[in-house]
Amino acid sequence: MWFFRSPTLVYGDDALDYLRELNIHRALIVTDANIEAAGLVQKATERLDSQAALAIFREVEAEPSLATVQRGAAALRAFDPQWIIAIGGGSVIDAAKAMWVLYENPDLDLEALAPMTPIVLRQRARLIAIPTTAGTGSEATWAFVITLPGNPPRKLGSGHPLAVPDYAIVDPNMSRSAPQQLTADSGMDAITQAIEAFFSTWANDYTDGLSLAAARLGLEHLARAVHHPDDLIAREKMANCAAIGGLAYINSMVGLAHAMGHALGAIFHVPHGRAVGLFLPYVLEFYALEPSPTIQQRFVELARFVGLAGDDADQAAKQLIARLRALARAVGQPLTIAALGISESAFYEALDALVDNTMSDTVLFGAPRQPSLAELRRLFVCAFEGTPVTV
């Protein structure tokens, strides 16, 4: 027995107006200082009843920490809201979900949280997610990623099926002011999660169409959204790409590119989308070497759906990987770890930790080809040097 979980999605131009139809009289807004300074919080609050009691938690940082989540949960307990409204990118929405879980389950150890853990939600508040980037798809999922303290720090990928937002309001106007670099980073994340969901060991009839649609939307519209930020059609297509891809991967899973990206991001503070997008072509090269009929057929189906040649798996894989790298170049994304400005000495000093953290990442089980320690180490080296994967 399986489940397909989803929030109620409100999407399209002026989707934000739906806030007027909700009976919101007491809400805590979770955001970050930059989002608030850009006027995006005001866009939401001006659609609420003027008599509504509002508080703002604006302390969420990129790659949010456990300490931030704990402070946010304390703010929720102090204010006791009816609604939590997350306004921001994936970091903000992830943090809001984790805060919500702790708010209603104050004795819970987030590190011990698992999908089958008995928790309660919606006894004190409900959650609205309003994305301001087109990337993680966190608005459509029950997962969250937070950074745990340590030397080196590591990312905790966690979540719970109950923690899916009640509403995801996907309004392309909310991402119009996103900087070019952020649009590129988040867009590569949206594409990566869609493709990884399609290759996942848990991919299924309900997610395959979503994965394919999101991948095609991203490949066709990301460059336009990056280079023409006022193109509302491109913005809307990328917003849909992120949310649809989120629905796909949370009901299947991501895989090796995300596990590697989590490890790199935690140690070297690389933005999530930039990291996973960098690793995706190398991971696909690794998968393509596996003589699995299922993997080979996936390459053919995906390549054909996004308009590439796909007569056989080898040709399909090469075409897809080349398309991803061409898109990365077009939107200014790095193709190697070295291009991130990470020195050779720093990379090799961290390599053991990168491998260890990847192998312990919970999303790794979704990878259709599981790497050995030696293979994973070689994958990281290939990604650093920009050399073809032959393991």
DOSE-666445 format. One record per residue: residue in three letters; x, z, y of N, C-alpha, C in turn. Coordinates in steps of 0.001 Angstrom, whole numbers, padded with zeros to 6 digits, always signed. Example, Ala and Ser with C-alpha at 12.3 -4.5 7.8 and 13.67 -1.06 7.14 Angstrom:
2
ala+013190+007800-005690+012300+007800-004500+013200+007800-003300
ser+012850+007080-002250+013670+007140-001060+012900+007870+000030
***
This chain:
391
met+000849+000000-001195+000000+000000+000000+000886+000000+001247
trp+000588-000910+002171+001370-001061+003384+000452-000961+004598
phe+001055-000774+005751+000301-000657+006995+000919-001572+008052
phe+000074-002118+008921+000543-002835+010102+000116-002009+011304
arg+001095-001556+012073+000794-000670+013196+001089-001367+014510
ser+000204-001140+015477+000323-001808+016764-000420-001011+017827
pro+000102-001008+019050-000706-000476+020152-001770-001489+020550
thr-002656-001089+021431-003504-002067+022102-002650-002733+023171
leu-002475-004058+023056-001656-004783+024014-002530-005414+025080
val-002175-005175+026327-002825-005808+027476-001748-006665+028115
tyr-001939-007982+028165-000833-008854+028567-001296-009930+029537
gly-000297-010529+030194-000572-011618+031117-000510-011178+032568
asp-000622-012170+033433-000584-011917+034864-001668-010912+035259
asp-001266-009892+036022-002171-008835+036499-002659-007902+035390
ala-001956-007871+034262-002324-006925+033201-002274-005486+033699
leu-001424-005234+034707-001292-003879+035232-002607-003351+035798
asp-003488-004248+036187-004782-003820+036732-005607-003032+035721
tyr-005276-003141+034448-006038-002414+033431-005937-000899+033624
leu-004889-000448+034305-004768+000986+034570-006000+001521+035293
arg-006637+000681+036090-007825+001123+036830-008989+001449+035906
glu-008967+000892+034710-010084+001079+033786-009913+002301+032881
leu-008767+002919+032930-008521+004106+032109-008835+005362+032921
asn-009336+006338+032260-009724+007586+032941-008500+008506+033043
ile-007641+008178+033983-006383+008918+034123-006516+009889+035297
his-006508+011166+034984-006608+012143+036072-005399+013066+036139
arg-004533+013013+035107-003318+013841+035148-002263+013147+034280
ala-001197+012689+034901-000207+011904+034164+001205+012241+034613
leu+002101+012251+033652+003531+012348+033949+004146+010984+033701
ile+004823+010470+034713+005465+009167+034629+006923+009359+034250
val+007344+008668+033206+008740+008684+032759+009381+007379+033207
thr+010495+007476+033928+011138+006282+034454+012596+006591+034750
asp+013251+005703+035488+014605+005997+035966+014656+005734+037462
ala+015713+006188+038100+015793+006126+039558+015777+004689+040072
asn+016406+003779+039359+016454+002389+039816+015079+001732+039771
ile+014335+002010+038714+012979+001458+038594+012104+001977+039726
glu+012231+003242+040017+011433+003818+041104+011838+003209+042440
ala+013151+003057+042662+013639+002505+043921+013197+001057+044110
ala+013003+000336+043006+012570-001066+043081+011079-001198+043370
gly+010370-000085+043461+008956-000114+043788+008029-000343+042609
leu+008583-000329+041384+007758-000637+040218+006864+000536+039816
val+007322+001760+040074+006460+002915+039810+005256+002881+040746
gln+005502+002535+041996+004408+002462+042964+003380+001414+042567
lys+003833+000292+041988+002898-000737+041541+001890-000170+040555
ala+002341+000782+039734+001438+001410+038775+000580+002483+039435
thr+001204+003366+040213+000461+004502+040765-000607+004058+041755
glu-000400+002932+042451-001413+002487+043398-002661+001968+042692
arg-002576+001794+041378-003742+001377+040596-004448+002563+039940
leu-003969+003769+040204-004599+004967+039673-005490+005599+040734
asp-006391+006431+040279-007275+007154+041196-006431+007957+042185
ser-006803+007895+043444-006029+008597+044476-006049+010108+044286
gln-007012+010604+043521-007108+012038+043268-006361+012472+042003
ala-005770+011510+041295-005066+011856+040055-003847+012721+040354
ala-003620+013717+039508-002418+014556+039616-001270+013866+038885
leu-000184+013613+039615+000931+012876+039044+002242+013641+039210
ala+003093+013504+038217+004464+014003+038303+005375+012903+037775
ile+006626+012917+038222+007572+011875+037808+008817+012520+037227
phe+009184+012074+036029+010474+012417+035439+011326+011161+035539
arg+012309+011187+036434+013067+009989+036767+014524+010073+036293
glu+014799+010897+035301+016181+011182+034910+016684+010352+033731
val+015908+009405+033238+016338+008655+032058+017494+007725+032420
glu+018551+007794+031644+019717+006954+031839+019738+005837+030805
ala+020598+004850+031014+020805+003835+029992+021319+004512+028739
glu+020851+004077+027581+021221+004703+026308+020926+006206+026383
pro+019672+006609+026475+019320+008003+026782+019845+008995+025755
ser+020239+010139+026256+020836+011174+025417+019781+012136+024903
leu+020142+012880+023862+019271+013922+023334+018979+014966+024411
ala+019974+015291+025226+019771+016288+026279+018711+015827+027279
thr+018721+014554+027620+017715+014024+028536+016325+014121+027925
val+016215+013770+026651+014931+013864+025962+014430+015303+025955
gln+015300+016233+025723+014902+017642+025703+014440+018106+027086
arg+015134+017654+028141+014692+017998+029501+013332+017371+029799
gly+013140+016148+029337+011851+015500+029550+010719+016207+028834
ala+010981+016667+027610+009959+017417+026874+009615+018714+027599
ala+010618+019344+028190+010367+020565+028963+009509+020258+030189
ala+009763+019115+030843+008956+018719+031992+007508+018469+031586
leu+007311+017887+030409+005961+017669+029905+005251+018995+029659
arg+005952+019922+029047+005331+021223+028780+004969+021933+030078
ala+005809+021773+031105+005552+022439+032380+004358+021826+033111
phe+004184+020501+032988+003129+019817+033737+001836+019673+032940
asp+001943+019613+031621+000793+019520+030716-000113+018330+031058
pro+000426+017091+030944-000369+015921+031347-001362+015487+030285
gln-002347+014738+030735-003312+014074+029858-002725+012769+029328
trp-001926+012098+030168-001276+010840+029819+000213+010913+030132
ile+000996+010210+029331+002396+009937+029640+002478+008440+029909
ile+003038+008061+031052+003157+006648+031410+004637+006314+031526
ala+005144+005527+030585+006547+005114+030598+006665+003788+031330
ile+007450+003766+032393+007632+002560+033197+009119+002251+033236
gly+009540+001226+032517+010962+000890+032493+011311-000003+031332
gly+012600-000101+031077+013079-000884+029961+013036-000084+028672
gly+013742-000593+027672+013703+000047+026366+014189+001481+026374
ser+015195+001776+027191+015708+003146+027237+014643+004115+027716
val+013907+003733+028752+012850+004601+029286+011735+004785+028275
ile+011295+003685+027672+010175+003787+026731+010595+004546+025473
asp+011810+004304+024985+012315+005071+023841+012354+006559+024168
ala+012901+006879+025334+012995+008290+025725+011609+008915+025828
ala+010655+008189+026398+009306+008726+026543+008677+009035+025190
lys+008883+008156+024212+008346+008407+022876+008969+009668+022270
ala+010279+009794+022392+010944+010975+021838+010500+012247+022563
met+010337+012184+023885+009849+013338+024647+008447+013734+024200
trp+007614+012732+023993+006226+012959+023554+006202+013676+022213
val+007040+013222+021294+007100+013859+019974+007510+015323+020106
leu+008521+015600+020920+008967+016997+021095+007947+017820+021867
tyr+007269+017201+022802+006248+017898+023584+005153+018447+022679
glu+004708+017656+021735+003614+018090+020867+004095+018765+019589
asn+005408+018699+019333+006002+019344+018151+007271+020073+018594
pro+007137+021147+019371+008292+021765+020033+009345+022330+019092
asp+008996+022598+017855+009973+023169+016918+010656+022096+016072
leu+010373+020836+016338+010908+019746+015524+012366+019473+015855
asp+013167+019213+014841+014537+018736+014994+014489+017209+014948
leu+014748+016554+016084+014637+015100+016134+015569+014418+015133
glu+016721+015024+014869+017654+014422+013922+017093+014412+012507
ala+016151+015298+012231+015558+015383+010890+014249+014608+010790
leu+013810+014007+011906+012540+013288+011902+012626+012052+011015
ala+011618+011843+010193+011515+010659+009339+010067+010169+009391
pro+009826+008904+009024+008467+008377+009121+007410+009179+008367
met+007810+009888+007303+006834+010661+006535+006775+012124+006948
thr+007558+012523+007953+007530+013910+008422+006148+014249+008982
pro+005560+015354+008562+004248+015718+009116+004377+016215+010550
ile+003847+015470+011493+003835+015867+012894+002435+015651+013447
val+002208+016136+014655+000948+015887+015339+001246+015157+016647
leu+000356+014269+017031+000410+013609+018334-001023+013379+018801
arg-001177+013211+020116-002462+012956+020767-003362+014180+020805
gln-002823+015339+020476-003599+016556+020677-003464+017055+022113
arg-002366+016619+022789-002149+017046+024170-002103+015865+025139
ala-001609+014717+024682-001464+013577+025600-001450+012273+024815
arg-001679+011186+025548-001517+009844+024994-000476+009092+025819
leu-000008+007973+025263+001133+007278+025855+000773+005846+026248
ile+001150+005478+027469+001065+004099+027965+002489+003617+028211
ala+002841+002450+027680+004170+001876+027888+004051+000626+028744
ile+004789+000597+029845+004770-000547+030759+006200-001061+030884
pro+006560-002119+030160+007947-002595+030199+008260-003318+031504
thr+009480-003104+031985+009971-003804+033176+011095-004771+032817
thr+011396-004877+031529+012330-005874+031025+011690-006530+029813
ala+012201-007700+029470+011725-008401+028274+012831-008328+027245
gly+012826-007250+026464+013947-007036+025566+013626-006321+024286
thr+013650-005004+024308+013599-004240+023065+012266-004340+022346
gly+011186-004615+023081+009865-004571+022456+009422-003161+022153
ser+010103-002171+022743+009780-000773+022454+008330-000445+022773
glu+007750-001177+023727+006348-000938+024077+005404-001197+022918
ala+005853-001967+021912+004995-002343+020783+005344-001598+019501
thr+006290-000650+019565+006793-000029+018348+006674+001487+018381
trp+006916+002073+017207+006955+003536+017120+008384+004057+016964
ala+009363+003183+017107+010761+003586+016946+011373+003960+018289
phe+012439+004733+018229+013227+005005+019428+014677+005237+019032
val+015560+004950+019970+017001+005144+019768+017508+006050+020869
ile+018156+007138+020486+018769+008034+021460+020217+008288+021055
thr+021011+008715+022008+022435+008951+021761+022688+010431+021520
leu+023357+010719+020417+023674+012099+020058+025076+012452+020535
pro+025299+013709+020888+026641+014107+021330+027619+014082+020158
gly+028879+013981+020471+029909+013978+019431+031129+013223+019900
asn+032157+013272+019105+033386+012554+019415+033808+011753+018188
pro+033431+010468+018094+032697+009725+019132+031204+009989+019051
pro+030467+009696+020122+029005+009820+020062+028424+008771+019122
arg+027217+009020+018661+026562+008024+017814+025099+007921+018211
lys+024519+006792+017861+023112+006568+018179+022244+006959+016985
leu+021139+007603+017289+020152+007968+016288+018968+007025+016408
gly+018770+006214+015388+017583+005380+015322+016515+006142+014558
ser+015427+006469+015220+014411+007304+014597+013031+006837+015050
gly+012033+007635+014740+010676+007306+015126+009674+007816+014112
his+008422+007554+014393+007342+007994+013519+006140+007093+013746
pro+005429+006694+012700+004279+005789+012882+003239+006282+013881
leu+003113+007590+014037+002158+008101+015013+002609+007880+016450
ala+003896+007598+016653+004461+007515+017999+004345+006138+018622
val+003546+005261+018060+003295+003975+018708+002460+004229+019969
pro+002797+003603+021097+001999+003834+022308+000530+003494+022088
asp-000322+004166+022825-001744+003837+022756-002011+002486+023413
tyr-001347+002254+024540-001482+000974+025238-000091+000461+025615
ala+000116-000830+025437+001294-001508+025971+000788-002502+027003
ile+001176-002312+028247+000735-003184+029329+001892-004119+029663
val+001772-005370+029233+002860-006346+029324+002530-007323+030444
asp+002974-006976+031639+002694-007764+032835+003983-008416+033310
pro+004070-009763+033308+005325-010422+033677+005764-010128+035108
asn+004842-009730+035965+005218-009382+037332+006135-008171+037384
met+006090-007336+036369+006913-006128+036355+008379-006419+036066
ser+008690-007606+035562+010090-007931+035281+010677-008922+036272
arg+009922-009302+037299+010388-010324+038240+011616-009877+039018
ser+011759-008596+039261+012893-008108+040045+014078-007702+039181
ala+013976-007908+037882+015098-007547+037001+016323-008386+037337
pro+017500-007777+037461+018709-008542+037765+019014-009571+036678
gln+019758-010594+037046+020072-011681+036127+020751-011166+034866
gln+021723-010269+035031+022445-009757+033863+021518-008989+032933
leu+020640-008186+033508+019699-007418+032689+018730-008341+031959
thr+018290-009393+032632+017403-010361+031986+018087-011003+030790
ala+019365-011359+030954+020119-011973+029859+020329-010993+028718
asp+020762-009773+029041+020994-008762+027999+019719-008495+027205
ser+018642-008228+027929+017399-007854+027247+016817-009032+026475
gly+016982-010239+027015+016485-011407+026309+017191-011648+024997
met+018500-011433+024972+019234-011582+023715+018793-010534+022699
asp+018433-009367+023176+017906-008338+022277+016584-008796+021668
ala+015703-009369+022494+014407-009828+022001+014576-010900+020925
ile+015488-011830+021152+015743-012880+020172+016333-012305+018901
thr+017263-011370+019052+017927-010783+017885+016944-010024+017010
gln+016068-009238+017624+015141-008464+016804+014150-009387+016087
ala+013771-010492+016720+012860-011428+016071+013512-012071+014853
ile+014764-012500+015011+015462-013162+013905+015795-012166+012799
glu+016215-010977+013173+016510-009979+012134+015236-009580+011384
ala+014122-009509+012074+012868-009186+011388+012507-010257+010371
phe+012827-011518+010679+012512-012611+009772+013383-012562+008508
phe+014617-012105+008658+015526-012027+007511+015434-010691+006774
ser+014691-009746+007313+014652-008403+006743+014166-008395+005294
thr+014681-007451+004532+014217-007268+003159+012760-006840+003112
trp+012237-006324+004209+010845-005902+004276+009962-006903+005017
ala+010474-008093+005320+009644-009119+005954+008441-009407+005066
asn+007316-009718+005675+006079-009889+004901+005166-010903+005580
asp+004046-011193+004951+003132-012205+005472+002625-011865+006872
tyr+002524-010601+007184+001993-010197+008475+003021-010302+009588
thr+004300-010249+009254+005344-010272+010274+006025-011621+010425
asp+005976-012463+009400+006728-013715+009457+006321-014595+010640
gly+005027-014761+010833+004572-015593+011941+004973-015026+013290
leu+004907-013705+013420+005324-013048+014659+006811-013275+014912
ser+007623-013125+013877+009069-013312+014012+009386-014727+014474
leu+008770-015707+013822+009039-017100+014163+008593-017417+015592
ala+007408-016963+015958+006895-017236+017302+007791-016602+018360
ala+008213-015365+018136+009068-014690+019113+010426-015373+019231
ala+011005-015775+018100+012299-016455+018134+012208-017745+018946
arg+011167-018512+018728+011029-019775+019453+010796-019534+020945
leu+009975-018567+021283+009755-018247+022688+011069-017888+023381
gly+011869-017068+022730+013124-016641+023334+014118-017770+023493
leu+014294-018569+022450+015250-019674+022509+014851-020707+023554
glu+013554-020899+023756+013090-021916+024690+013056-021443+026143
his+012894-020140+026377+012599-019699+027736+013614-018743+028352
leu+014568-018211+027584+015471-017215+028166+016320-017800+029291
ala+016946-018946+029067+017816-019503+030104+017038-019733+031401
arg+015813-020209+031281+014994-020436+032465+014693-019118+033186
ala+014382-018088+032438+014085-016786+033047+015318-016210+033743
val+016500-016437+033181+017737-015925+033779+018066-016657+035068
his+018003-017972+035035+018466-018769+036171+017383-019061+037207
his+016130-018832+036856+015018-019048+037788+014104-017817+037731
pro+014542-016724+038307+013820-015444+038141+012399-015446+038667
asp+012063-016362+039580+010699-016402+040102+009778-017294+039281
asp+010305-017847+038189+009482-018676+037302+008622-017743+036458
leu+007380-017546+036884+006515-016561+036231+006147-016986+034814
ile+006114-018294+034559+005820-018739+033200+006940-018322+032258
ala+008194-018548+032673+009327-018130+031839+009336-016621+031664
arg+009048-015890+032730+008986-014428+032636+007911-013990+031639
glu+006748-014631+031727+005664-014260+030826+006013-014578+029379
lys+006635-015736+029149+007016-016106+027789+008036-015131+027225
met+008989-014678+028050+009976-013719+027562+009356-012334+027353
ala+008401-011960+028217+007702-010683+028002+006942-010723+026683
asn+006304-011851+026401+005591-011996+025136+006563-012030+023956
cys+007695-012696+024143+008731-012730+023103+009130-011316+022698
ala+009370-010460+023688+009803-009098+023399+008728-008301+022670
ala+007497-008354+023172+006427-007570+022560+006080-008083+021164
ile+006016-009415+021008+005705-009984+019695+006836-009685+018716
gly+008077-009810+019176+009202-009452+018320+009195-007982+017944
gly+008762-007130+018878+008644-005712+018569+007633-005454+017472
leu+006484-006121+017557+005486-006001+016493+006054-006454+015153
ala+006865-007517+015181+007439-008039+013939+008399-007037+013318
tyr+009370-006573+014109+010416-005763+013470+009949-004356+013121
ile+008983-003804+013876+008568-002445+013535+007721-002445+012272
asn+007194-003610+011898+006427-003715+010666+007211-004408+009560
ser+008475-004675+009800+009406-005131+008757+010674-004311+008920
met+011621-004756+009687+012811-003981+010038+013823-004934+010638
val+014768-004391+011404+015924-005168+011824+017014-004993+010767
gly+018269-005288+011100+019289-005238+010060+020683-005014+010585
leu+021624-005757+010046+023048-005505+010254+023479-005686+011707
ala+022960-006686+012405+023363-006889+013800+022987-005689+014655
his+021830-005122+014388+021432-003929+015137+022272-002717+014754
ala+022574-002558+013477+023403-001424+013060+024781-001497+013712
met+025391-002696+013723+026693-002874+014368+026588-002675+015875
gly+025512-003187+016462+025321-003027+017892+025135-001581+018305
his+024403-000817+017501+024248+000611+017789+025605+001309+017795
ala+026438+000994+016821+027753+001635+016721+028625+001278+017916
leu+028672+000008+018272+029504-000421+019398+028994+000171+020704
gly+027673+000159+020886+027102+000669+022122+027354+002146+022327
ala+027291+002923+021249+027481+004369+021376+028913+004706+021756
ile+029886+003996+021185+031292+004331+021417+031818+003720+022707
phe+031453+002468+022983+032010+001770+024143+031007+001569+025274
his+029800+002118+025138+028778+002079+026194+028441+000642+026592
val+028327-000207+025591+027912-001592+025806+026386-001637+025809
pro+025766-002305+026780+024296-002401+026774+023786-002929+025438
his+022678-002378+024995+022170-002645+023652+021978-004134+023374
gly+021267-004831+024264+020988-006244+024024+022249-007089+023975
arg+023206-006756+024835+024476-007493+024841+025209-007297+023526
ala+025158-006089+023000+025871-005787+021759+025236-006470+020553
val+023921-006321+020392+023289-006909+019197+023306-008430+019255
gly+023165-008991+020477+023225-010440+020613+024592-010991+020285
leu+025628-010242+020628+026991-010657+020295+027195-010719+018784
phe+026681-009715+018075+026918-009643+016629+026056-010598+015813
leu+024906-011023+016349+023969-011805+015540+024592-013058+014920
pro+025320-013907+015654+025890-015098+014999+026850-014757+013864
tyr+027646-013699+014031+028581-013304+012968+027818-012800+011743
val+026772-012040+011980+025964-011527+010876+025278-012679+010138
leu+024768-013655+010885+024138-014798+010229+025159-015604+009422
glu+026387-015720+009919+027440-016369+009124+027670-015605+007821
phe+027647-014278+007915+027826-013423+006737+026679-013622+005750
tyr+025441-013651+006249+024292-013872+005375+024343-015254+004721
ala+024770-016260+005496+024757-017633+004996+025698-017839+003818
leu+026679-016952+003653+027617-017062+002544+027033-016518+001238
glu+025889-015865+001323+025254-015279+000139+024412-016346-000564
pro+024691-016645-001836+023930-017692-002548+022569-017197-003021
ser+021790-016703-002068+020463-016187-002383+019420-017228-001996
pro+018569-017660-002927+017521-018633-002575+016621-018151-001440
thr+016351-016858-001418+015486-016317-000362+016146-016457+000997
ile+017405-016067+001094+018116-016180+002375+018231-017641+002788
gln+018583-018494+001840+018738-019913+002159+017432-020518+002677
gln+016313-020166+002046+015027-020685+002484+014661-020170+003865
arg+015028-018934+004158+014756-018374+005483+015485-019168+006574
phe+016743-019521+006313+017476-020323+007287+016767-021655+007544
val+016325-022303+006483+015663-023600+006615+014365-023461+007406
glu+013549-022473+007065+012260-022297+007735+012443-021970+009214
leu+013370-021075+009523+013578-020679+010912+014121-021844+011741
ala+015117-022534+011200+015689-023659+011935+014630-024708+012248
arg+013816-025045+011271+012779-026048+011496+011767-025586+012542
phe+011394-024307+012490+010362-023813+013402+010834-023841+014847
val+012128-023617+015074+012635-023607+016448+013171-024977+016859
gly+012905-026015+016048+013222-027372+016438+014611-027853+016105
leu+015258-027211+015112+016601-027601+014713+016563-028315+013369
ala+017646-029004+013056+017751-029659+011760+017827-028608+010670
gly+017068-028816+009597+017045-027816+008532+016842-028420+007176
asp+017537-029519+006870+017354-030171+005576+017897-029347+004421
asp+018933-028566+004697+019466-027661+003680+019936-026403+004379
ala+020173-025345+003595+020481-024037+004168+021775-024050+004963
asp+022788-024730+004477+024067-024750+005174+023926-025398+006544
gln+023258-026549+006582+023044-027228+007855+022176-026386+008786
ala+021121-025791+008244+020217-024965+009050+020956-023778+009652
ala+021773-023093+008865+022521-021937+009359+023477-022347+010469
lys+024206-023438+010254+025161-023887+011271+024459-024278+012562
gln+023331-024971+012451+022576-025369+013636+022056-024142+014392
leu+021517-023180+013660+020960-021986+014292+022048-021177+014986
ile+023166-020970+014305+024259-020192+014883+024822-020889+016118
ala+024974-022208+016045+025458-022960+017203+024485-022852+018373
arg+023184-022877+018077+022173-022757+019140+022237-021395+019807
leu+022431-020357+019031+022522-019012+019594+023747-018872+020476
arg+024870-019410+020039+026092-019298+020841+025994-020144+022109
ala+025361-021300+022021+025177-022125+023213+024290-021407+024227
leu+023240-020737+023746+022368-019989+024646+023127-018830+025280
ala+023932-018133+024491+024721-017027+025030+025631-017514+026157
arg+026282-018640+025941+027140-019188+026999+026306-019527+028239
ala+025145-020105+028014+024298-020547+029132+023837-019390+030005
val+023698-018203+029415+023216-017049+030192+024324-016036+030443
gly+025576-016449+030221+026714-015602+030575+026959-014428+029667
gln+026579-014544+028412+026793-013448+027467+028133-013608+026751
pro+028809-012502+026453+030094-012578+025751+029899-012995+024297
leu+030876-013712+023760+030829-014155+022367+031735-013337+021469
thr+032571-012488+022061+033478-011653+021279+033519-010242+021867
ile+033963-009302+021055+034137-007936+021548+035232-007898+022604
ala+036292-008681+022409+037375-008719+023389+036869-009159+024756
ala+035888-010072+024768+035348-010566+026035+034562-009499+026791
leu+034256-008394+026133+033601-007268+026799+034580-006453+027628
gly+035865-006778+027515+036882-006017+028223+037449-004871+027413
ile+037159-004848+026117+037671-003805+025224+039041-004252+024714
ser+040044-003432+024921+041401-003801+024540+041580-003760+023029
glu+042585-004476+022561+042872-004499+021129+043186-003103+020610
ser+043954-002350+021365+044328-000998+020912+043102-000093+020839
ala+042213-000183+021844+041010+000655+021832+040088+000249+020685
phe+039996-001049+020434+039139-001516+019347+039633-000991+018002
tyr+040899-001157+017716+041397-000744+016407+041423+000779+016262
glu+041576+001478+017364+041500+002935+017308+040095+003400+016926
ala+039091+002639+017345+037697+003011+017075+037136+002353+015821
leu+037896+001476+015170+037333+000653+014101+036777+001479+012951
asp+037477+002503+012536+036963+003327+011435+035620+003956+011806
ala+035510+004450+013041+034253+005060+013484+033150+004017+013594
leu+033494+002813+014047+032502+001739+014122+031934+001435+012740
val+032824+001354+011755+032396+001065+010386+031557+002216+009838
asp+032029+003441+010016+031312+004609+009485+029919+004727+010101
asn+029828+004561+011423+028534+004696+012092+027566+003588+011691
thr+028098+002389+011472+027241+001292+011026+026701+001562+009626
met+027575+002025+008740+027151+002267+007358+026119+003384+007254
ser+026109+004288+008226+025151+005402+008181+023897+005128+009006
asp+023805+003951+009618+022650+003627+010454+021437+003356+009570
thr+020308+003919+009948+019105+003808+009114+018554+002393+009032
val+018867+001516+010012+018295+000167+009972+019067-000758+009033
leu+020206-000301+008517+021034-001183+007706+020324-001635+006431
phe+019398-000809+005937+018735-001170+004676+017907-002449+004810
gly+017594-002851+006031+016833-004074+006226+017651-005347+006069
ala+018978-005214+006012+019835-006393+005905+019698-007026+004523
pro+019491-008330+004437+019324-008976+003129+020619-009096+002332
arg+021746-008918+002995+023021-008834+002298+023725-007582+002787
gln+023983-006663+001877+024602-005400+002235+026123-005528+002183
pro+026825-005204+003277+028274-005348+003274+028967-004166+002604
ser+030093-004442+001985+030978-003368+001546+031735-002857+002766
leu+032445-001759+002611+033242-001238+003721+034261-002270+004191
ala+034911-002926+003235+035917-003934+003586+035276-005120+004291
glu+034108-005549+003827+033424-006677+004457+032980-006324+005872
leu+032484-005109+006034+032033-004698+007353+033213-004598+008320
arg+034305-004063+007837+035504-003981+008672+035935-005389+009112
arg+035901-006337+008173+036283-007701+008505+035300-008329+009482
leu+034018-008013+009363+033023-008517+010308+033329-008059+011733
phe+033670-006800+011885+034026-006298+013214+035261-007008+013751
val+036251-007219+012898+037464-007906+013334+037153-009340+013752
cys+036331-010037+012966+035934-011403+013339+035232-011412+014685
ala+034360-010432+014915+033639-010356+016176+034578-010036+017328
phe+035626-009284+017055+036597-008994+018121+037402-010238+018465
glu+037859-010931+017432+038757-012069+017630+038006-013374+017921
gly+036751-013460+017503+036020-014705+017643+036355-015691+016536
thr+036690-015182+015362+037048-016052+014235+035864-016194+013280
pro+035787-017304+012533+034657-017490+011618+034624-016429+010522
val+033428-016092+010095+033256-015124+009020+033387-015860+007689
thr+034292-015386+006858+034519-016022+005558+034397-015052+004412
val+034005-013797+004687+033903-012796+003622+032567-012930+002915
***
